[in-house]
């Protein structure tokens, strides 16, 4: 089976769109970074490094320091597909991120707790 095109796209090329979507709804770049760090286990410096290196989505998720085990609790529809029904692992991770950014923009999610490198942040509903 052919890999989806999104896998080879750099996270850095999509990142400004995540930030713009959040800022358009009164949220901040810091909140977008917090969500990415919560999901992947990156700290701010390692996230910045991945963006600077233009790491593609497939490698970004494959090399994430510690994917948050609570991500499996993310449910709902994104791009017309239920996130929890996506079988392909990398696509599911990408859609988890999309869903979290959507929820942030809607004002429904934020990250609470210690810095993401500690692995103690929790996603909370507002």
C-alpha positions in Angstrom: 0.0 0.0 0.0 1.3 3.5 -0.9 1.9 5.8 2.0 -0.2 8.9 2.2 1.4 12.1 1.0 1.0 13.8 4.4 3.7 11.5 5.8 6.4 13.1 3.7 5.3 16.7 4.4 7.4 18.5 7.0 5.7 19.4 10.3 7.3 22.8 10.0 5.3 23.5 6.8 2.0 22.8 8.5 2.9 24.2 11.9 2.1 27.9 10.9 -1.4 26.8 9.9 -1.9 25.2 13.3 -0.8 28.5 15.0 -2.9 30.6 12.7 -6.0 28.5 13.4 -5.5 28.9 17.1 -4.6 32.6 17.0 -7.7 33.3 14.8 -9.8 32.0 17.8 -7.9 34.0 20.4 -5.5 31.2 21.4 -1.7 31.4 21.4 1.4 29.8 19.7 2.4 28.7 23.2 -0.8 26.8 23.6 -0.2 25.0 20.3 3.3 24.1 21.4 2.0 22.9 24.7 -0.4 20.5 22.9 2.3 19.2 20.6 4.6 18.6 23.6 1.8 16.9 25.5 1.1 14.6 22.6 4.7 13.8 21.7 6.8 14.2 24.8 8.9 16.9 23.2 10.1 19.8 25.3 10.1 23.2 23.7 13.7 22.9 22.6 13.4 19.5 21.0 10.1 20.7 19.3 11.9 23.8 17.9 14.8 21.5 16.7 12.3 19.2 14.9 10.7 22.3 13.2 14.1 23.7 12.2 15.2 20.4 10.8 11.9 20.2 8.8 11.2 16.7 10.0 8.4 15.0 8.1 5.3 13.8 9.9 6.2 10.1 9.7 9.6 10.7 11.4 8.2 13.2 13.8 5.9 10.8 15.3 8.2 7.7 15.0 11.0 9.6 16.8 8.8 11.3 19.4 10.4 11.1 22.8 7.3 9.7 24.6 3.9 9.6 23.0 1.4 10.4 25.6 -0.5 7.2 26.6 -3.6 9.2 27.2 -3.9 10.1 23.6 -6.0 7.1 23.0 -8.8 8.9 24.9 -9.0 11.4 22.1 -12.2 10.8 20.2 -14.4 12.5 17.6 -14.5 13.3 14.0 -11.7 15.0 12.0 -11.7 15.3 8.2 -14.9 13.3 8.2 -13.4 10.3 9.9 -13.7 9.1 13.5 -10.2 9.4 15.0 -10.6 6.3 17.1 -11.4 4.3 14.0 -8.2 5.1 12.1 -6.2 1.9 11.9 -3.0 3.2 10.4 -0.8 4.3 13.3 0.9 7.3 11.8 -2.3 8.7 10.3 -4.0 8.3 13.7 -1.2 10.3 15.4 -1.6 13.0 12.8 -5.3 13.1 13.3 -4.9 13.2 17.1 -2.9 16.3 16.6 -5.4 17.8 14.2 -8.2 17.1 16.7 -6.4 18.6 19.6 -5.7 21.8 17.6 -9.3 21.9 16.6 -10.4 21.6 20.2 -8.0 24.3 21.3 -9.3 26.6 18.6 -12.9 25.9 19.8 -11.8 26.7 23.4 -12.5 23.2 24.6 -9.0 22.0 25.6 -5.9 23.2 27.3 -2.9 21.6 28.8 -2.3 21.8 32.6 0.6 20.7 34.8 4.3 20.7 34.7 6.5 21.3 31.7 6.0 18.7 29.0 9.5 17.2 29.3 8.5 15.9 32.7 5.7 13.8 31.3 3.2 15.2 33.9 1.0 17.4 31.8 -2.6 16.5 31.5 -5.2 17.5 28.9 -8.1 19.2 30.6 -11.5 20.2 29.3 -12.4 23.8 29.9 
